[in-house]
Amino acid sequence: MSALPRIRAAVLSCLLWAMIGAPGAWAAEPKPAEAKTDKPADSPAPADGAAAPPAADAAAADKPLDKAEPGAPEPLLLARLEAKTLPTDFIKLGDDTAPILARYRAANNTPAKGAVLFIPAPGRFIGDDAVIAAALNELPPGGWSVLAVQTPLLPATASKKEYEDTHDQALERAKKGLEYLAQQQSPATVVVGRAGSVELAREVATAAGEVAAVAALGPWSGQIGESKLPLLDVSPARERGSVASAGERKLEASRGKLEAYRQLVLTGADQRYIGFEVEIARRIRGFAEHLPPPGKGAAPVPRS
């Protein structure tokens, strides 16, 4: 692949970060005081080239970026989508009154085995998420469709409370994603939530009967509770608070006899998962391929 698409994606990412700022503390689960990482929790630091998929529009680099109102990244992105200057896997969901930005790649095989729906951490752009980029590359050749739905992007000055107030809007977008996948004859099998969006993923998956499981990409400090949905629980080993919470959930799953529970602690990873993107995508695929159909009861998942 030539360097041109990566340069274009890097320019777009820089402009977006300038407009919406770093994801802030609300983009990840709060960390206890003793937790330490090489970088602060609110450092965006997306993986190099994370937003550049293999197929990209060759004309994008030759067109100047139009300036939007400060702090209004989504209208700019939707305008670029209409102008066909975003990578070709970007699509628009919904109607023109409430358009939703998304990324989609259909399974290479027909019929598809199923689909994976990604919900990014609050304040994160789906074009900057390297795990999503890896899934878009890795899963379709194996028969899995992938859809990532953009949750609301607020101005750089937005507070955690303001992002919390977008919950209903984010939930509605996730539901639109499920509807889109059903229309493509590949209903969602797994809903993936990242950091601050894990609970949102669990909520939308529980409400949708066709969803078979949830994958939680920590840090996440929540509990399993009454949920019986199979769960892939991924934690970065360098986030000690996240690992401690994962240990509690493992005990909880054991006490609650949640058989289709799989825990994965990635040694050497922090919450950005740089260098672990492909492994995570493949783990999600392996988990999905051993799930029972929704409502058919839980089957044990092979453990590595």
N, C-alpha and C positions, 0 to 999 in steps of 0.2 A: 504494500500500500504506500502511495506517495506521501510525502510530508505535508502536502497542501491541505487535506481535510483536517489533520491534527492542528495545523496553524490556525485554520478558521475556527475550529472548536475552542481553541485556547483563547482566541480574541473574544468570542462570544461569552465564554465563562468569565473572563476578566470584567467585561462590561456588566454582566449580571451581578457579580459579587460587589461591584462598585455601587450598584443600585439597591440591592437588598441587604448587603452587608453579610457578615458572618452569621451562621445559623443561630448562634447564641446558646445560652444555657438550656433553652426549651427544645433544642434539636436533639437532646440526648437526656437520658435519665440522670437525675442529680447524683453526684458522686459523694461518698463520705469523705471526711477530712483526710483519712489516712491513705486514700487511693492516690496513686501517683502514676503519671504518664510522662512521656518525653515532651508532649505539647499540651497546652491547656485544652480543656474539654470543648471549648467553643471555637477552636481553630478549624476553619473549613478544610484547608489543605487537601483538595480532591486529588485523586491519583492522576498522574500525568497522562493526558490523552483519554481520560475516562469517558468523555462525552463523544468521542469519535468512533462511530460504528464503521464496519467495513464499507458499506455503501453510503456515500454522501454526495450531495449535490455539488458538482464541479464548479458551478458558476458562483457559488456563495462568496468565495474569497475576492472576487472581482467587484463585488457590490458593496458600497459603503453602508455602515450601520446607521439607520435613522435614529435620531435622539427622541426618546419618549420623555414624558414628564418624570421628574425625579421620583424614585420609589414606586414606579408602575411597571414592573418587569413583565407581567403576564400579557398586557396589551401589545408590548413590543414583540414578545415571542409569538403570539398569535398572528401578528402582522407578518412576521418573517415566515411563518408557516404558510400563510396565503401566498406570499411571494416566492415560495419554494426555495428558500435559502436556509432552511434547517435540514439536517440529515433526513434521508428518505423514510426512516422508520417513525418519524413524528407524525401524529394524526390528530384530528380534532373530534372529540366526542360531544354529544349534545347538539343543541340547535344554536342559531346565531344569537339568541337572547342570553344564553348562558353557556358559552363555549368552554370546553375543558381540553387542555393540552394533555397529550398522552404519547407514549411510544408503544409500538406494537409490531411483533413479528409472528406470523402464523407458523404452525408446525410444518415441517417439510413433507410429512406423511399425511395421507388422508385415508381414513379419518384420524384426527389427532387423538392421542392418548388422553389429553386433558389440557389444562391451562394453568399458568401461575400468574397471579395478580400481585404486583408490587405496590406498596404504599410507602413513599419516602418519609424520612424523618421530617418533622415540621420545619419549614423554612428552607428545605433543600430542593434544589433544582434536579429534576430527573435526568437531565443531560449531564450532570456532574457526578452521578452516582456510579462508581466503578463496578459495584456488585450487579446493578441493573444492566450495565453494558455487557458484563460477562454472561449474564443469564440470556440476554438477547442473542448472543453468539453461540452459547453452548446448548441451550435447551431445544430450539426448533429442529436441529438435525436429528435429535432423538425422539421426535414425535410430540413435543410439547410446545404449545403456543405461549407467548409471554406478552403481558400487558402491564405497563407502568403508568399509573394515573398521577398527574401533578396535583398535589394538595396546594391550598392557597399560599401564595408568596406575597408577603407584606413588605412595606418599606423598611429600610435599614434601622429606623428608629423604633420599630415595633417592639413591644414588650412581650414577656411570656404570657401575661394575661390576655393580650390582644390575640396571640396565637391560640390560646385556649378558647377564646370566643369564636374561633373559626371551626370548632369541632363539627357542628351540624353541616356546614358547607363541605368540609372534608369528607364526612360520612356520606353525603349525597353524591359526591364525586366518585367515591369508591363503589357505591351501588350502581352508578351509571357504567362503571367499568365492568361489573358483573353482568349487567344487561348486554353490554356490547359483546362480551365473550359468549354469552348464550346465543346471540344472533349469529355468531360465527360458527355455531355448532361445535364449540369446544368449551363447555362450561368450566368455570374455575374449579380446580381441584385443591389448590393450596393458595391461601392469602398470606403474603409475606409483609410483615410490618417491621420497620427499623426504628430502634431506640424509642423516641417519644411517640411513635405511631403504632407500637405493638398493641396497645389496648384498643386502638381504633380498628386494627386488623381483626382482633378477636371479636369485637362487637359486630362488624359487618359479616364475618364468617358465621357467627352464631345465628344471625338473623336470616341468612341465606341457606336454605336447606340443601342446595346442590353442592355446597362447599364441603370438602372432606376433611380438611386439616388447616392448621395455622403453622407458619414458621416465624419465630421471633428472633430477630437479629439484635442482640443486646448492644449496649447496656440496657437492662430492663430489670426493675426492682419489684415487679408485680408478683401476684400469686396465681396459681391455677384456679383456685376456687371451685365452683360447682361445674365448670366446663368439662365436658366429656370428649371434646374434639381432640383428635390426635395432634400432638405438638412436637415440632422440631425446635429445640431450645438451644440457640447458639450464643455463646459468650466469648468475648475477647479476654484471654488470660491475663493481659496486662492491666485490666480494669478490675482490681481486687474486690471492689464492692459488688460489681456485677457477678463475679464468680461466687461470692458468698450467697447472693440471692439465688443463683442457679442451684447451689447446693441445697438450699431450703426447698426449692421447687421439686428437686429430685426426690427428696424425702416425702413431700406432699403427694407426688405422683405414685410413689410406692404405697403409701397409706391408703390412697384413694383407688388403688388398683387400676390406674390409667395405663393400660398395657402398651398402647401405641404412643409412648413418650420416648423421645430420643434426645439426649443431651450431648452437646458438642462444645468443648472448651478448646479454643484454638490457641495453642502455645505460641507466644511471640506476637500475637495480634493485639492491637488496641482498637478503639471503637471505629476507626476509619477502615480497618480491614485491608490495608494496602498490602498487596502481595498474596492475599487469600481469596480474591474475588472469584477466580475460576473454581477453587475448591468448594467454596460456599455454593456456587451455582450447581455443581455436580452433586453435592450433598442434598440439596433441595430436590433435585431430580431423582436421586436414589430413594429418598424418603417417600416422594410422591408415587413412585412405581411399586411400592410395597404397601400402599394403603388399601383398606377395604372400601367398597362403595359406600357413599353416605347412607347412614341409617342401617347398615348391615352388621354393625358391631365392630369392635376393634380387633385387629390382628397384630401380633407382635412384629415389631420392625427389626430387621437385622441390625446388629450393633457392631461397629468397627472396633 
